[in-house]
Amino acid sequence: MTAVDVPQLVAQAREGRPRAVARLISLVEGASPQLREVMAALAPLTGGAYVVGLTGSPGVGKSTSTSALVSAYRRAGKRVGVLAVDPSSPFSGGALLGDRVRMSDHASDPGVYIRSMATRGHLGGLAWAAPQAIRVLDAAGCDVILVETVGVGQSEVEIASQADTSVVLLAPGMGDGIQAAKAGILEIGDVYVVNKADRDGADATARELNHMLGLGEARGKDDWRPPIVKTVAARGQGIDEVVEALEKHRAWMDERGVLAERRAARAAREVETIAVTALRARMADVHGDAHLGALAARVAEGELDPYAAADALLATLTEA
């Protein structure tokens, strides 16, 4: 891969040039040898963006809601970045990246950057490169970053560890009321949205969700109580109320230092992930090493237990 001029690329991204932003995210997705240089250049420029994650079951209208939120924030003069994550084919490794198609209304807006990312087999509803891609959009001057997850169901909770505010979308008539009773997706929401509220059953879905939230952990009078907002995203109805709820949550976090705590925790997870990935790479390097083979033979023969062998191998790795 041809080396790029990272400082120049970062400067162009700060100027709002979409090609420069795209190139930086491509370097992230491709795990470029220059990735460390890119991250070092971006670090002083980050921390200004408000990251909003949107999750929910397939068909609840995540892409339509994301597009409507983009329009609302643009009316407020905000620069918006969108990361739309799509599932990868387990056979070809490709992805439809249909979210970009659904948000084509914003394609010509210079104040909006939309990037579709494939999960490439990563579980939890996000692409493995999402944290670094968020960092790129943050450094590029986006005021708000909307991260739309795959939509894989109640296990899709990783977005809560990457966003400042998590929005969980539901829709009537899709079994979501029952799903709301299950652990995981119910526990990550800071704002709940019942989309397609013009359908029968929307009020019942909102009531059931409110009931389930009431059964959750006890909250003090100053604790955040997740609001439930009903929308018809396809017509833009209720979207201003969603933005209002998001801004209230952001203000609540700012007042209590929760936002700083969440971002510190996010950075800790990112550092841990990078360290573990590097350790796995080093493990792969020694997989065929004679030392590992000797330890494995001793474990197989009962001379050594696997924990002691693992400790010996880790000692070798730390000495290398």
Disulfide bonds with the S-S distance in Angstrom:
none
